[in-house]
Amino acid sequence: MNLIFDKIHTFYAAEKPFVAYRKPNATEISGFFMNDDALHYSKNYSESGFVFAPFNSEEKAILFPDEKAEFFQEKIDFKFNNSLNEIFISDNSSKENHIKIIEKAIDSIKMGAMQKVVISREELVFLENFDLVAVYKKLLSTYKNAFVYVWYHPKVGLWLGATPETLLEVEEEVFKTMSLAGTQVANSNENIVWKSKELEEQQLVTDFIEHQLENIANSLQINKTETIKAGTLLHLRTKVSGNLNKNSSLKELISALHPTPAVCGLPRNTAKEFILENENYKRSFYTGFLGEINFNPSQKDKKETHLFVNLRCMKIDKNTASIYIGGGITKDSIANKEWEETFSKSKTMKRVL
């Protein structure tokens, strides 16, 4: 067993907080292993360490402070044996309810209240003989180009995920972000064709990011939209980069971007209000963000931030996994098709159980 997996197993068994993660296409796993089980929160994103923030930006972000943790990094060969014998049964009882919420959202959009809103749901998967390290290894080997993590705090819970979406990368005053929207199942036998609904949805997200950054950044560069693959799904992605103004802070930059229209909607506040009132569960850290903040293990004086949107994730509570899936709703959405899209997305996470 690699040392990092041994530490994950030991800390989880001892109910001690930790996070282990691999950045997209990296060859090593990093981890913060906490000295105590106190709950620390970020005040203004000026601290150094690992942050885990919820969807609702009015709630506090949990911080694993650098100075209160052992930081560990290890090169890993990701060719693991993936033959897991988990048995699970899904609870799909939310279909009718989910379709009703989508129909309500479409009506609201057609009446002009919103341009877009992201509606999500929670699906429960009942597990037998859950093995944390085995599931995490399968995530790592299945999603090479994603940010793959396991995060645990005894006072909060156990989360795992493999997200394809970067919220923000900052090095000194230079930052990079992306808009990610539109989804279809990957099929190697066909040419990739994106419909107007997905292309419009992607453009809305890109336009939002550009508008939000106008007053706090300069030298904005918006790249050409491209198709990327995450597991069995394809997404549209547009990379955006720029320089943070001298008088602007990391907190302002995060607040400008989170939550993005890719996980919330437009206008942002109206969409967020609709989500909080109509989704029949609490998103918690799903569609929040997580990652290193003001941290560089090799050069302590060089501050870098790498934050990822918490998509393709699940929370484990004893022998039940909560899988979270959603989709962007616009005026052209068809409720049944949107349900089917969430069903396709749920398979992505179920593959590793």
Secondary structure, DSSP 8 states (H G I E B T S, - for coil): --HHHHHHHHHHHTT--EEEEE-TT-SEEEEEEESS----B-SSS-S-EEEEE-SSTTS--EEEEGGGEEEEEEE-------------EEE-TTHHHHHHHHHHHHHHHHTTS-SEEEEEEEEEEE-SS--HHHHHHHHHHH-TTSEEEEEEETTTEEEEEEE--EEEEEETTEEEEEEEEEEEE--TTS-----HHHHHHHHHHHHHHHHHHTTTEEEEEE---EEEEETTEEEEEEEEEEEE-TT--HHHHHHHHSS-TTTSEESHHHHHHHHHHHSSS--TTTTSEEEEES--SS-TTS-EEEEEE--SEEEEETTEEEEEEEEEE-TT--HHHHHHHHHHHHHHHHTT-
